Amino acid sequence: MKPATPPSLMPALLTLGLCANTTWAQQGPHYAPATPPPAPLAAPLRVEPLALDESELEAAIRAAQPDTGGQVQWAIAPAPGASLVPPPAPVSDLAPAAPDVAPAEPAPAPPPDPVPLPEPAPASSSASSVPHFSGGVGYDERARMEAVKAQFNLRLLFAVAGEGSYLSGVRVTIKDAHGATQLDTIANGPWFYAQLPPGFHVLTLDNQGQIQQRKVTVPAQGAVVENFYWQGRATSAPEEKTNEWAVRPAPVKPPHFVPAPGTVGQVPHLSGGVGDGDRAGMEAVKDQYNLRLRFSIANSEADVPPIRIRITDEGGRQTLLETQSQGPWFYAKLPPRQYLLHLNYRGQVQQRKVAVPGNGAVGLSFDWDR
């Protein structure tokens, strides 16, 4: 049996960690554990007694000590109950200083999405080769049209005079200097754009029977901007993408029509269109007639003199109606079939065949030189 560890070697053993995690107390001339060691954190270690005699133990201690110039430094055993875990390092309340690095340049913003073109206004007549767009109901639609307006050399605005309310549903008819119709369509909003060949053009704007006509000259460079205003009371603001923003004229009475002297035939017919009130009255009853004619002199419906009208069968043998117009508009109600029209203005005669449908109506325009 090995002799007990002398008291003079206990501090050295503590330095080597041979008695770690154990509190020792002196019992007589020897040291013995004063309290049981704490529960192991992992699997318990198997402890074997040191099988070293005193000379071997002293040699092991000297080999483990650092070179301190011959001076041996002894560790002091911790007091009973003292924690052997070192306290944590103090944490500063201040956030670590940011590194002295120049801020990165912000990434360039992506290019904006291309602005889509507004939908073209639906044509109310035969297809036209004139590029045109209309709209402007709501902020988004106006922004899209504003973005593409440079592509069009005719820009129109429709509104109520004195109120600032916009109009929609205005019929737009554009003719060239020779009276040929270039475009006939319905505007989908208060803004209307078209790309026309440079030169002279005649604009006819029809807002529920209230017609305005204007002559414009489209330049080779730049654009013509025209604003059209109508008298009337506007409705409340419409829902998005609707055509309900329009002047509602006061209720009108059907015009009192007296056939022109010398009228032949019993075909129901109506003529007029002189002045806003007369046009409004004819517009109110036009659905009762299936043949609708419009007359102009030098591309103008203003001051149209009486036009002699004769309607015959297709072969021109039987006269169904012969009368004289009393304004630029003429309506008639005929049985559905083919007819031959004879129009006479101061000896200038135009003839045209027309097929009157069973449902709906047919509309024709005639123009003469002065």
Order of alpha helices (4+ residues) and beta strands (2+ residues): alpha-beta-beta-alpha-beta-alpha-beta-beta-beta-beta-beta-beta-beta-beta-beta-beta-alpha-beta-beta-beta-beta-beta-beta-beta
